Amino acid sequence: MLNKVFTSFDEAVADIPDGAVVATECWGYPATSHNLIAALRRKGTKNLTIITHSFIPQVFSEEYALLPSSLLPQMKKLISPIVGIMRLGAGAFVREYVERGLEVEVMGHGTLAARLYAGAAGLGGIYDPVGVGTIVEEGKEKRVINGKEYIFQEPLKPDFAFIAAHKADRLGNLVYKGNYRSDQPMMAMAARVTIAEVDKIVEVGDIDPEHVVTPGIFVDRIVEVPPDGLGTPEKGQAIIQQLTQVQSVRDLLFGKTE
């Protein structure tokens, strides 16, 4: 049986080359593969293309979590529906990188999900009505279907997908926890190589087949998050306590009190 269990995050990302396309989910703290991102940053891989649903500033202390935005110095392209948070300065934190040549491709969440699905299903792309008549259509093929205009969007097929799951068995079958699932199953299916960081690795047979969300056939490497790893529930609670003391975040969460 192929051994999919790796002992360290650095080992799991060791073969990711310069120029790789990496998909990793992010909704702030949830569903983010903090430890794999940290390992990729340590490795120093350059000219990365990052695909993610939310690309926001690294507002957490790095001892607790790392977001995809921590890879900015190593990136050449970003594909994401959200770049920044309006009340935290929007996308100003990427401006200096754009001036240095960072390419940014923005689209709706549904479009990103559909393009990942197209990549997972082996489709040649999708015809999408979202963005017709806007800058989104610039440079893209358009087609009229049943009297309605559509933009052709190519499928997304990442070289690597970083997945944060709750539990895995040694065959790579994954179980997620609550809304942490997000679009990660689709990323795992679309990617050439899928690497999962999980809270717990169990033996084959310990997961009810009815509970498997991402089958092991789509997962190539698994690393268990140690008790002192990034992104643990304990560190999540500590982050929440920290964030409630940051005025700009308090304004975002609770509205300005002035």
BELSULFEN-V135880 format. One record per backbone hydrogen bond with DSSP energy under -0.5 kcal/mol. NH is the residue of the N-H (numbers start at 1). CO is the residue of the C=O. Records with the same first field share a line. If there is no record, write none. Layout:
BEGIN
NH = CO, CO
END
This chain:
BEGIN
4 = 2, 170
6 = 4, 222
12 = 8
13 = 9
14 = 11
16 = 13
17 = 15
19 = 46
20 = 17
22 = 20, 49
23 = 160
24 = 51
25 = 162
27 = 30
29 = 27
30 = 27
32 = 29
34 = 32
37 = 33
38 = 34
39 = 35
40 = 36
41 = 37
42 = 38
43 = 39
44 = 40
45 = 40
48 = 74
49 = 20
50 = 48, 77
51 = 22
52 = 50, 79
55 = 82
56 = 54
59 = 57
64 = 61
65 = 61
70 = 67
71 = 68
72 = 69
74 = 71
75 = 72
76 = 48
77 = 48
78 = 103
79 = 50
80 = 78, 105
82 = 53
84 = 55, 82
85 = 90
88 = 85
89 = 86
90 = 85
92 = 89
94 = 91
95 = 92
97 = 94
98 = 94
99 = 95
100 = 96
101 = 98
102 = 97
103 = 76
105 = 78
106 = 104
112 = 108
113 = 109
114 = 110
115 = 111
116 = 112
117 = 113
118 = 114
119 = 115
120 = 116
121 = 117
122 = 118
123 = 118
126 = 153
128 = 126, 151
132 = 129
134 = 131
137 = 131, 134
138 = 135
140 = 137
143 = 150
145 = 143, 148
148 = 145
150 = 143
151 = 128
152 = 141
153 = 126
156 = 115
157 = 155
159 = 21
160 = 21
161 = 193
162 = 23
163 = 161, 195
165 = 163, 197
166 = 175
167 = 175
168 = 200
169 = 173
170 = 202
172 = 169
174 = 214
175 = 167
178 = 176
180 = 177
181 = 178
184 = 181
187 = 183
188 = 184
189 = 185
190 = 186
191 = 187
192 = 158
193 = 159
195 = 161
196 = 221
197 = 163
198 = 223
199 = 165
200 = 166
202 = 168
206 = 203
208 = 206
211 = 208
212 = 208, 209
213 = 174
214 = 174
215 = 213
218 = 215
219 = 216
220 = 194
221 = 194
222 = 4
223 = 196
225 = 198
229 = 226
231 = 64
232 = 229
236 = 232
237 = 233
238 = 234
239 = 235
240 = 236
241 = 237
242 = 238
243 = 239
244 = 240
245 = 242
246 = 243
247 = 245
250 = 246
251 = 247
252 = 248
253 = 249
254 = 250
255 = 251
END
